[in-house]
Amino acid sequence: MRHPPPDDRIRPGASAIGYDMRMAEPDATHAIVRFLSELVRIPSRAGIDPYEPVLDAVAGWLSAHKLPHEFVHDARGAPIAIWGRIGASRGRCYLLNATVDTAPFGDESRWTHAPLSAAQADGWLYGRGSGDSKAAVAIFCHALETLLPRSGGWSGSLAYVFDAGEHTGEFTGLRRFMEVHGPSLQPAGAMIGYPGNDRIAIGGRGFLRARVRVHGQAAHTGSSDNKGASAVWRAAKLVDALHATALPAANPAGFPLPPRASVTAVEGGSGFSVVPDLCTMNVDVRLTPDFDDAAARAHVARLVEEHDRAAPDLPRTEIEWIAGWPAYQLAADAPIVRALRDAAREVLGREPATDVVGPSSVGNLLHQLGVPATNGFGVTCENIHANDERIALDTIAPTLEIYCRALRSLLAG
């Protein structure tokens, strides 16, 4: 496996995914790396950092390259996404999407290179959001620049939106974009630039979330006549039940992944001398078409009811439901899937498989709105949402070429 040297100069030869680097335009690759590095160095953690700086950086690049764009604002008037459109004013519209916000940094002491460094080493570029999904933002911007000169002859148009609020699971930026501009655009399909080029993701599990409050009875831990009832201990038993109870198996003939229930946070008690009377936990349930929102609610509610039956004198456990998105799966011969698959075969010399992925994405939202969406094809990436998130630099050029070819095939007159 060959990678570019640390100074990011792309040398002719085979790349990490079998692409002949002599087909690439080095200047374009270098420009993408420069823009990506700028984006990675801007903190944009969902729910932590302001989104305006990273959106302003994207707007500055689009302005410098004469690409039409405007901000999408949330209900308070703050920028939450940036979007634009090129091509004909009539005909089918296709949509490119990538998120500008990122996951948190985690334990920064465990990073080889700082999360905001955009450091390059041994052919990799490091940094939070480098793969998910600022590389896609930079690549899609350059694809738009490449396609713009001939877009006047298209039979349709290409819209794009780079949104924030994706990593919270609320999909705030894309939801707002679709509320404001979706009715007029009516996209015929969308391509989301999540990383990974071993397969084209054509669907994903959905999710439902709940905040569960388990009650106990407070008491002094040293009391000899009132031992109380520890809410933390009761919650631990419910956690065990949620993790141990079997869920339906995957259906390989239909949706290839099984559902999953996970307890992701537990909080209860304070100090040392008080038996806690409340413990709160977060429950995440991953959905499939055979185990949907209703089935997940019934499953959690049944386990909670069985749990409460063992302590009839205590207050009932409360469940606060937090709605998510259903699972979805595209047909493998959908136009956007065929276009990406054909372009990948031409560029890479191999045809990537199509598959459904475990995590949910804005593809779930788009599918609910009637917009078929691929929810993953892009650069080679490692350690998404973990320390040392990084992308392989020599997969930038083929990814750009594949998207340009796929979009030309969809939009050429």
C-alpha positions in Angstrom: 0.0 0.0 0.0 1.4 3.4 -1.0 0.6 6.7 0.5 1.7 10.2 -0.3 4.7 11.5 1.6 4.1 13.7 4.7 4.5 16.9 2.6 1.3 16.0 0.7 2.9 15.9 -2.7 1.0 13.3 -4.7 3.3 11.0 -6.7 2.3 8.9 -9.7 1.4 5.3 -9.0 -1.2 3.1 -7.4 -3.2 4.5 -4.5 -4.5 2.7 -1.4 -7.7 1.8 -3.2 -6.3 0.8 -6.6 -6.6 4.1 -8.3 -4.0 5.2 -10.8 -2.7 8.5 -9.4 -1.5 9.5 -12.8 -5.2 10.2 -13.7 -5.5 12.8 -10.9 -4.9 16.5 -11.1 -2.3 17.1 -8.4 -3.2 20.8 -8.0 -6.9 19.8 -7.3 -5.8 17.3 -4.7 -3.5 19.8 -3.0 -6.2 22.4 -3.0 -8.6 19.9 -1.4 -6.1 19.1 1.3 -5.5 22.8 2.0 -9.2 23.4 2.3 -9.8 20.3 4.4 -7.0 21.3 6.8 -8.6 24.7 7.2 -11.9 23.1 8.1 -10.4 20.6 10.5 -8.6 23.3 12.4 -12.0 25.0 13.2 -13.7 23.4 16.2 -17.3 22.5 15.3 -18.3 19.9 17.9 -22.1 19.4 17.8 -23.8 21.1 20.8 -20.5 22.4 22.1 -18.9 24.8 19.6 -20.6 27.6 17.5 -21.2 26.6 13.9 -20.8 30.1 12.4 -17.0 30.0 12.1 -16.9 26.7 10.1 -19.9 27.8 7.9 -18.2 31.1 7.3 -15.0 29.3 6.1 -17.1 27.3 3.6 -18.9 30.4 2.5 -15.5 32.1 1.9 -14.3 29.3 -0.3 -17.6 29.2 -2.3 -17.4 33.0 -2.8 -13.8 32.8 -3.9 -14.7 30.2 -6.5 -17.9 31.9 -7.7 -20.3 29.3 -6.6 -23.8 30.4 -5.6 -24.6 29.9 -2.0 -26.7 31.2 0.9 -27.0 30.4 4.6 -29.9 28.5 6.1 -30.9 29.9 9.5 -32.5 28.2 12.5 -35.5 29.5 14.3 -33.4 32.0 16.3 -31.7 33.4 13.2 -28.3 31.6 13.6 -26.7 30.0 10.6 -27.3 26.2 10.7 -26.3 25.2 7.1 -25.1 26.6 3.8 -26.6 25.6 0.4 -26.5 26.4 -3.3 -27.6 25.1 -6.7 -26.0 24.9 -10.1 -27.5 23.7 -13.5 -30.8 24.1 -15.2 -33.8 25.7 -13.4 -36.0 22.9 -14.5 -35.7 19.1 -14.6 -34.6 16.7 -12.0 -32.6 18.0 -9.0 -30.0 15.9 -7.2 -28.5 16.8 -3.8 -25.1 16.5 -2.3 -24.8 16.5 1.5 -22.1 16.5 4.1 -22.1 17.7 7.6 -19.7 20.4 9.0 -20.2 19.5 12.7 -18.3 16.8 14.4 -18.3 14.4 17.4 -16.5 15.5 20.6 -12.8 15.1 21.0 -12.9 12.5 23.8 -9.7 12.1 25.9 -7.3 14.4 24.0 -4.3 12.9 25.8 -4.9 9.7 23.8 -4.5 11.4 20.4 -1.2 11.0 18.6 -1.8 14.4 16.9 -4.1 17.0 18.5 -7.8 16.8 17.3 -7.5 20.2 15.6 -4.0 19.8 14.2 -4.8 18.6 10.7 -1.4 17.0 11.0 -0.1 14.9 8.1 2.0 11.8 8.6 2.7 8.7 6.5 0.0 9.6 4.0 -2.7 10.3 6.6 -4.4 13.5 7.6 -5.4 13.5 11.3 -8.1 15.5 13.1 -11.7 15.3 14.4 -14.1 15.5 11.5 -11.4 14.8 8.9 -13.5 11.8 7.8 -16.9 12.6 9.2 -17.4 14.6 7.2 -15.2 17.6 6.4 -13.3 15.6 3.7 -16.6 15.3 1.9 -17.3 19.0 2.3 -14.0 19.8 0.7 -14.4 17.2 -2.1 -17.9 18.2 -2.9 -16.9 21.9 -3.1 -14.3 21.0 -5.7 -16.7 18.7 -7.5 -19.1 21.7 -7.8 -16.3 23.9 -9.1 -15.3 21.2 -11.7 -18.9 20.7 -12.9 -20.0 24.3 -12.9 -18.6 25.3 -16.4 -20.8 22.7 -18.2 -23.8 22.8 -15.9 -25.7 25.1 -18.2 -26.2 22.2 -20.6 -27.7 19.8 -18.1 -31.2 18.6 -18.2 -31.5 19.1 -14.4 -29.7 20.7 -11.5 -27.3 19.8 -8.7 -28.0 21.3 -5.2 -25.8 20.9 -2.2 -26.2 21.5 1.5 -23.5 21.4 4.2 -25.4 21.2 7.5 -24.7 21.4 11.2 -26.5 19.8 14.1 -26.1 16.3 12.6 -24.1 14.7 15.4 -26.7 15.5 18.0 -29.0 13.1 16.2 -31.5 15.9 15.7 -30.4 16.6 12.2 -31.2 20.3 12.8 -29.5 21.8 9.8 -30.8 19.4 7.2 -34.3 19.4 8.7 -34.4 23.2 8.4 -33.0 23.1 4.9 -35.7 20.7 3.8 -38.4 22.7 5.5 -37.4 25.9 3.7 -36.1 24.6 0.4 -37.2 21.0 0.0 -40.7 21.8 -1.4 -39.3 23.8 -4.3 -36.3 21.6 -5.0 -38.0 18.2 -4.7 -34.7 16.3 -4.9 -34.9 13.1 -7.0 -32.1 11.6 -4.9 -29.3 12.5 -2.6 -25.7 11.4 -2.0 -24.2 11.8 1.5 -20.5 11.9 1.7 -19.8 9.7 4.7 -16.4 8.1 4.4 -15.5 4.5 3.3 -15.1 3.1 -0.2 -15.3 -0.6 0.3 -19.1 -0.4 -0.2 -21.9 2.0 -1.1 -24.2 2.4 1.8 -27.8 2.2 0.7 -29.6 2.2 4.0 -29.2 2.2 7.8 -30.8 1.2 11.0 -33.1 3.8 12.6 -33.2 4.7 16.3 -35.5 5.4 19.2 -34.2 6.9 22.5 -35.6 7.1 26.0 -34.6 8.7 29.3 -35.6 6.3 32.0 -36.1 7.5 35.6 -35.9 4.7 38.2 -37.1 5.6 41.8 -36.0 4.3 45.2 -36.4 5.3 48.8 -33.8 7.6 50.4 -32.3 6.8 53.7 -29.1 7.2 55.7 -26.6 4.6 54.7 -25.8 4.0 58.4 -29.4 3.7 59.6 -30.2 0.4 61.4 -34.0 0.7 61.2 -34.5 2.2 57.7 -32.3 0.8 55.0 -34.2 2.5 52.2 -34.2 1.3 48.6 -31.3 2.2 46.3 -32.4 3.6 43.0 -29.0 2.9 41.6 -29.1 -0.8 42.5 -32.6 -1.0 41.0 -31.4 0.7 37.9 -28.5 -1.7 37.6 -30.9 -4.6 37.5 -32.9 -2.9 34.7 -29.7 -2.2 32.8 -28.9 -5.9 33.0 -32.4 -6.8 31.7 -32.2 -4.4 28.8 -28.8 -5.8 27.7 -29.6 -9.5 28.4 -33.1 -9.7 26.8 -32.9 -11.1 23.2 -34.2 -9.1 20.3 -35.3 -10.4 16.9 -32.5 -11.7 14.7 -31.6 -10.1 11.4 -33.5 -11.0 8.3 -30.8 -11.7 5.6 -33.5 -11.9 2.9 -34.6 -8.4 3.8 -32.8 -6.1 6.2 -29.4 -7.6 6.9 -28.8 -6.2 10.4 -30.5 -7.0 13.8 -31.9 -4.4 16.2 -29.9 -3.5 19.3 -30.7 -2.0 22.7 -27.9 -0.2 24.6 -27.8 1.8 27.9 -25.5 4.7 27.2 -25.5 6.7 30.4 -26.4 6.3 34.0 -26.6 9.0 36.6 -27.8 8.8 40.2 -26.9 9.5 43.8 -24.6 12.0 45.5 -22.1 11.9 48.4 -21.5 8.7 50.4 -24.1 8.7 53.2 -27.4 8.9 51.4 -29.2 5.9 49.8 -30.2 7.4 46.4 -33.9 7.7 45.6 -33.5 8.5 41.9 -31.3 7.1 39.1 -31.7 8.2 35.5 -30.4 6.4 32.4 -30.3 6.8 28.7 -31.5 4.0 26.5 -30.7 3.8 22.7 -32.6 1.3 20.6 -31.5 0.7 17.0 -34.4 -0.1 14.8 -35.0 -2.3 11.7 -38.1 -2.6 9.5 -39.1 -5.7 11.4 -38.4 -4.1 14.8 -39.8 -0.5 14.4 -40.6 2.3 16.7 -43.8 0.7 18.1 -42.0 -2.6 18.7 -39.1 -0.9 20.5 -41.4 1.1 22.8 -43.4 -2.1 23.6 -40.1 -3.9 24.4 -38.7 -1.3 26.7 -42.1 -0.7 28.4 -42.5 -4.5 29.1 -39.1 -4.7 30.7 -39.8 -1.7 32.9 -43.2 -3.1 33.9 -41.6 -6.4 34.9 -38.9 -4.5 36.8 -41.5 -2.4 38.7 -43.5 -5.5 39.6 -40.8 -6.6 42.0 -41.1 -3.3 44.1 -44.8 -2.5 44.2 -44.4 0.0 47.1 -42.0 2.3 45.2 -43.0 5.0 42.6 -43.3 3.6 39.1 -40.4 4.0 36.7 -40.9 6.8 34.2 -40.0 6.7 30.5 -39.5 9.9 28.5 -39.5 8.9 24.8 -37.2 10.8 22.5 -38.3 10.2 18.9 -35.7 9.2 16.3 -36.0 7.9 12.7 -37.0 4.6 11.2 -34.7 2.2 9.3 -34.5 2.4 5.6 -33.0 0.6 2.6 -32.8 1.6 -1.1 -33.1 -0.7 -4.0 -29.7 -1.7 -5.3 -30.7 -0.5 -8.8 -31.8 3.0 -7.8 -30.4 5.6 -10.2 -28.1 7.2 -7.7 -26.8 3.8 -6.6 -26.2 2.8 -10.2 -24.4 6.0 -11.0 -22.0 5.7 -8.1 -21.4 2.0 -8.7 -20.7 2.5 -12.4 -18.4 5.4 -11.8 -16.5 3.5 -9.1 -16.0 0.6 -11.4 -14.6 2.9 -14.1 -12.2 4.7 -11.8 -11.2 1.9 -9.4 -11.4 -1.1 -11.7 -13.7 -2.9 -9.2 -17.4 -2.6 -8.3 -18.1 -1.8 -4.7 -20.7 -3.8 -2.9 -23.9 -2.2 -1.7 -24.8 -2.7 2.0 -26.8 -1.4 4.9 -24.9 0.2 7.8 -25.5 0.1 11.5 -25.6 3.8 12.4 -28.4 6.0 11.5 -27.8 9.2 9.4 -29.5 12.1 7.7 -30.3 9.5 5.1 -33.0 8.2 7.4 -34.6 11.7 7.5 -34.3 12.2 3.8 -35.9 8.8 3.1 -38.8 9.8 5.4 -39.3 12.9 3.3 -39.4 10.8 0.1 -35.8 11.5 -1.0 -33.8 8.3 -1.7 -30.3 8.8 -0.3 -27.0 6.8 -0.4 -25.6 7.3 3.1 -21.9 6.6 2.6 -19.2 6.5 0.0 -16.0 8.5 0.3 -12.4 8.6 1.4 -10.7 5.9 3.4 -11.1 6.7 7.0 -10.1 5.2 10.3 -11.2 5.8 13.9 -14.4 7.8 13.3 -15.6 9.3 16.6 -12.5 7.9 18.3 -9.0 9.3 19.0 -6.8 9.7 16.0 -9.6 10.0 13.4 -7.7 10.2 10.1 -8.2 9.9 6.3 -5.9 8.4 3.6 -4.7 11.3 1.4 -4.4 9.2 -1.7 -8.1 8.4 -1.6 -9.1 12.0 -2.1 -8.5 12.1 -5.9 -10.4 9.0 -6.8 -13.3 10.0 -4.6 -13.5 13.4 -6.4 -13.4 11.7 -9.8 -16.1 9.1 -8.9 -18.5 11.7 -7.8 -17.9 13.9 -10.8 -18.5 11.0 -13.2 -21.6 9.8 -11.3 -23.1 13.3 -11.3 -22.4 13.9 -15.0 -24.2 10.6 -15.8 -27.2 11.7 -13.8 -27.4 15.2 -15.1 -26.0 15.3 -18.6 -28.6 16.2 -21.2 
